[in-house]
Amino acid sequence: MRGTRQNNFDALRLIAAASVVFSHSFLIAEGAQDHEWLIWLTGNQSILGLVGVFVFFAISGFLVTQSFEETGDAWRFLAKRALRIFPGLFVATLLSAFALAPLVTTLWPSAFLGRPEPYEYVVGNTLLDQTVHELPGVMFVNNPVGLEINGSLWTLRLEFAMYLMVLVLGLLRLLTVPIAILLLAFGMACLHFEMLYPLEKWGWFFQLLSGWGWLVAFFAAGMVLYKLRNTRIFDGRVALLALAGLVLSVPARQFILLFPLCGCYLGLWLALTPRLPVIPVARFGDLSYGIYIYGWPVEQGVVWLLGGRAAWWQVFLLALPATATLAFLSWHLVERPALRLKPAARRSPVAPRRDAGVEVGPAASMVSLGRS
């Protein structure tokens, strides 16, 4: 396994973020994702953007578990996670509500600003509550998602819940291989029942699971692989088996169910294998989080500027560079300065562990979908 910082997590997160923008271009332009490429390849099992979310969660499971073990302090761990998510998210919601929406709304500016919804949108979504997700008089395109301000934010609340799960398990000294494997099995069971029988039909307990339980599998896959990193788990032969399993899962109609085992392993193997050169995408900053949180509103703005009618490829090709520009500004003006506010590490009589093979720092964190 590669030494410290010699990995492709940054590149993998960037690809995952771009895949989310790619899939959303179909949804925003056409109001559906029936023609999205992975939907077609998998026989209507998954879109590419959802796979990107799965990969984000797996990377987060790996790096956030490492972060807790190396931080050794609950307050510092929580502060690092909060500073990674909330400052960038606050600015993104602020721009959506008070820069983009006023251009699109059919209301007069004074009437729009006099309504409570823009303020509720910023506060609620910054606090990971997506109750307010539409704004008065704002319709970008006349289709089922035309009213949605930012359809990407739903994963952030769930990922932060995973961070809290790691914190609790760490404080209870339960951040172990058996517990991580148990969480993986639990998440896959939720996936199985969710695909066969919607969990909300199983009573109040399964209603809770339907909200977040099915994503635990992907996060826990990263946890398991982190805990086993010093074994021979990352092996090219295992990677070939995982690839074969992922390919066979398509005709077996089990693509999503087997993705925590096969797809998440492949993603982390690609990030850590020394057989691939390190792609220095971090030279421009850690743009993946910014691309994730700005992609949807930028795509909505693009389709609105094109008169509400555009092909998916037009939306994607115009939105991606604009989104990357906003992500670049977000990283350098908001996210990186915020990360400098994290509490200083406490001195410990025990030397820090250096066997992890990767380092968690500002450039090694994302959510959602992949912020670790």
Backbone hydrogen bonds, N-H to C=O, Kabsch-Sander energy under -0.5 kcal/mol:
donor,donor_aa,acceptor,acceptor_aa,energy
2,R,272,L,-1.2
6,Q,3,G,-1.8
7,N,5,R,-1.6
8,N,271,A,-2.6
12,L,8,N,-2.5
13,R,9,F,-2.6
14,L,10,D,-2.1
15,I,11,A,-2.3
16,A,12,L,-2.3
17,A,13,R,-2.6
18,A,14,L,-2.2
19,S,15,I,-2.0
20,V,16,A,-1.4
21,V,17,A,-1.8
22,F,18,A,-2.4
23,S,19,S,-2.4
24,H,20,V,-2.3
25,S,21,V,-1.3
26,F,22,F,-0.8
26,F,23,S,-0.8
27,L,23,S,-1.5
28,I,24,H,-3.0
29,A,25,S,-1.9
30,E,26,F,-2.8
31,G,27,L,-1.7
32,A,26,F,-0.7
36,E,33,Q,-1.3
40,W,36,E,-1.8
41,L,37,W,-2.3
42,T,38,L,-2.6
43,G,40,W,-0.8
44,N,39,I,-3.8
51,V,47,I,-1.5
52,G,48,L,-2.1
53,V,49,G,-1.8
54,F,50,L,-2.3
55,V,51,V,-2.4
56,F,52,G,-2.3
57,F,53,V,-2.3
58,A,54,F,-2.1
59,I,55,V,-2.6
60,S,56,F,-2.5
61,G,57,F,-2.6
62,F,58,A,-2.0
63,L,59,I,-2.9
64,V,60,S,-3.1
65,T,61,G,-1.1
66,Q,62,F,-1.7
67,S,63,L,-2.5
68,F,64,V,-2.3
69,E,65,T,-2.0
70,E,66,Q,-2.4
71,T,67,S,-2.4
72,G,68,F,-2.3
77,F,73,D,-2.5
78,L,74,A,-2.5
79,A,75,W,-2.6
80,K,76,R,-2.4
81,R,77,F,-2.0
82,A,78,L,-2.5
83,L,79,A,-2.7
84,R,80,K,-1.2
85,I,81,R,-1.3
86,F,82,A,-2.3
89,L,85,I,-1.8
90,F,86,F,-2.8
91,V,87,P,-1.9
92,A,88,G,-2.1
93,T,89,L,-2.5
94,L,90,F,-2.2
95,L,91,V,-2.4
96,S,92,A,-2.0
97,A,93,T,-2.4
98,F,94,L,-2.5
99,A,95,L,-1.8
100,L,95,L,-2.3
101,A,96,S,-2.4
103,L,100,L,-1.1
104,V,100,L,-1.1
104,V,101,A,-0.7
105,T,101,A,-2.8
106,T,137,G,-1.2
112,F,108,W,-2.8
113,L,109,P,-2.8
114,G,110,S,-1.1
115,R,112,F,-1.3
120,E,116,P,-2.5
121,Y,117,E,-2.8
122,V,118,P,-1.8
123,V,119,Y,-2.4
124,G,120,E,-2.6
125,N,121,Y,-2.3
126,T,122,V,-1.9
127,L,123,V,-1.6
128,L,125,N,-1.4
129,D,124,G,-3.2
130,Q,128,L,-0.6
133,H,131,T,-0.8
138,V,135,L,-1.9
139,M,137,G,-0.7
140,F,146,G,-2.8
143,N,141,V,-1.9
146,G,143,N,-2.0
148,E,145,V,-1.2
149,I,133,H,-2.3
153,L,150,N,-1.0
155,T,152,S,-1.0
156,L,153,L,-1.2
157,R,153,L,-0.7
158,L,154,W,-0.7
159,E,155,T,-2.6
160,F,156,L,-2.6
161,A,157,R,-1.6
162,M,158,L,-1.4
163,Y,159,E,-1.8
164,L,160,F,-2.1
165,M,161,A,-1.9
166,V,162,M,-2.3
167,L,163,Y,-2.3
168,V,164,L,-2.7
169,L,165,M,-2.6
170,G,166,V,-2.6
171,L,167,L,-2.5
172,L,168,V,-1.9
173,R,170,G,-1.3
174,L,169,L,-3.5
175,L,169,L,-0.6
176,T,174,L,-2.2
180,A,176,T,-2.3
181,I,177,V,-2.6
182,L,178,P,-2.3
183,L,179,I,-2.4
184,L,180,A,-2.1
185,A,181,I,-2.5
186,F,182,L,-2.5
187,G,183,L,-2.7
188,M,184,L,-2.2
189,A,185,A,-2.1
190,C,186,F,-2.2
191,L,187,G,-2.3
192,H,188,M,-2.5
193,F,189,A,-2.5
194,E,190,C,-2.4
195,M,191,L,-2.1
196,L,192,H,-1.8
197,Y,193,F,-3.1
201,K,198,P,-2.0
202,W,199,L,-2.2
203,G,200,E,-0.6
207,Q,203,G,-1.4
208,L,204,W,-1.5
209,L,205,F,-1.5
210,S,206,F,-2.1
211,G,207,Q,-0.8
211,G,208,L,-0.8
212,W,208,L,-0.9
213,G,209,L,-2.1
214,W,209,L,-0.8
215,L,212,W,-1.2
216,V,212,W,-0.7
216,V,213,G,-0.9
217,A,213,G,-0.6
219,F,215,L,-1.6
220,A,216,V,-3.3
221,A,217,A,-1.7
222,G,218,F,-1.3
223,M,219,F,-1.7
224,V,220,A,-2.9
225,L,221,A,-2.2
226,Y,222,G,-2.0
227,K,223,M,-2.5
228,L,224,V,-1.6
229,R,226,Y,-1.5
231,T,228,L,-2.0
233,I,228,L,-0.6
235,D,233,I,-1.3
239,A,235,D,-2.3
240,L,236,G,-1.9
241,L,237,R,-1.8
242,A,238,V,-2.5
243,L,239,A,-2.4
244,A,240,L,-2.4
245,G,241,L,-2.5
246,L,242,A,-2.3
247,V,243,L,-2.4
248,L,244,A,-2.6
249,S,245,G,-1.4
250,V,246,L,-0.6
250,V,247,V,-1.1
252,A,248,L,-1.4
253,R,250,V,-1.5
254,Q,249,S,-2.8
255,F,249,S,-0.5
258,L,254,Q,-2.4
259,F,255,F,-0.8
261,L,258,L,-0.5
262,C,258,L,-2.8
264,C,259,F,-2.6
266,L,262,C,-2.3
267,G,263,G,-2.3
268,L,264,C,-2.3
269,W,265,Y,-2.7
270,L,266,L,-2.5
271,A,267,G,-1.6
272,L,268,L,-1.6
273,T,269,W,-2.6
276,L,273,T,-1.0
281,V,279,I,-2.3
283,R,280,P,-1.3
284,F,281,V,-1.4
285,G,282,A,-1.3
287,L,285,G,-1.3
291,I,287,L,-2.7
292,Y,288,S,-2.1
293,I,289,Y,-2.5
294,Y,290,G,-2.0
295,G,291,I,-1.7
296,W,292,Y,-0.5
298,V,294,Y,-2.1
299,E,295,G,-2.3
300,Q,296,W,-2.6
301,G,297,P,-2.3
302,V,298,V,-2.3
303,V,299,E,-2.4
304,W,300,Q,-1.9
305,L,301,G,-2.4
306,L,302,V,-1.7
307,G,304,W,-1.7
308,G,303,V,-2.7
309,R,306,L,-0.7
315,V,311,A,-2.0
316,F,312,W,-2.6
317,L,313,W,-2.5
318,L,314,Q,-1.9
319,A,315,V,-2.3
320,L,316,F,-2.5
322,A,318,L,-0.9
323,T,319,A,-3.0
324,A,320,L,-2.6
325,T,321,P,-2.0
326,L,322,A,-2.0
327,A,323,T,-2.6
328,F,324,A,-2.4
329,L,325,T,-2.2
330,S,326,L,-2.8
331,W,327,A,-2.6
332,H,328,F,-2.2
333,L,329,L,-2.6
334,V,330,S,-2.0
335,E,330,S,-2.9
336,R,331,W,-2.9
338,A,334,V,-1.9
339,L,335,E,-2.1
340,R,336,R,-1.1
341,L,338,A,-1.8
342,K,339,L,-1.4
351,A,349,P,-0.5
361,G,359,E,-0.6
364,A,361,G,-1.8
365,S,362,P,-0.8
369,L,367,V,-0.6
371,R,366,M,-1.6
372,S,370,G,-0.7
